[in-house]
Amino acid sequence: MYKRQTLICVGGDGTIAGTLTPLLRVWPHDALPAVALCQGGTVNTIAKSVGGAADVERLARGLAEGRRRAVSRRPAVGVRADDGERLHGLVFVNGVGVRFLELYYGETGMGIAGAATVVARLTASALMRGELARRSFAPFHARLRVDGDPIERRPYTIMGGSSVRHIGLGFAPFWSAGRDPERLHFATTDAGPRRIVAELPTIRAGRPSDAFEHYSVKHAAIESETPEPWSLDADLQPPATRIEVSAGPTLDLVSLED
């Protein structure tokens, strides 16, 4: 009897995009394997957000033995920058999201402690109107189209599109991610550092923040006045002036039921 294949992806957040991109490039989208995310990195934000296992041997044994599975249907996040190839992952960000990652990767300590240190530094700088916050939250001017509908050109401090709710340390700005297997939660804001800091409790609670505009999208196109860096699944990418973010194909993310 034929059984659907399952691909186990073991690693940190960047491993997910590094796996999904070649998988979706060569595998027929109408016959994709189920994907099980297993925590194998330092923070494991994405795997934790979808209930990914911490023990790969237990996960593999349970899948092989036919234990009951929990299935979460979510779209992959496809990103094409300028004339580059399309990459696939689960979380796209630019703006202050990228600057956070640059600070994080520049810290001596990685993992949850390192991420918490960056949040603390940015929060303190925002409250004191410091240079670090001003530099990290520097706005970029861009025109956005959401499912073909134009949004007026204006400054933004961050844009993001995701299939999962969390971005680390319990913060869940993409609160509707996963509700529609064919759409992403896309969020934007022009808010500065002090307002974002004031909204952190709301964001961490996974509630809609008034500081952001929220969209449920199949496709978003970003045209910025100057090349802007961006990130897919916490991997930093080269600056680009035009970025297309799209939903799909739909993935079946599986985990073992308790």
Secondary structure, 3 states (H helix, E strand, C coil): CCCCCEEEEEECHHHHHHHHHHHHHHCCHHHCCEEEEEECCCCCHHHHHCCCECCHHHHHHHHHCCCCEEEEEEEEEEEEECCCCCEEECEEEECHHHHHHHHHHHCCCCHHHHHHHHHHHHHHHHHCCCHHHHHHCCCEEEEEEECCEEEEEEEECEEEEECCCCCECCECCCCCCCCCCCCEEEEEECCCHHHHHHHHHHHHCCCCCCCCEEEEECEEEEEEEEEEEEEECCEEEEEEEEEEEEEEEEEEEEEECC
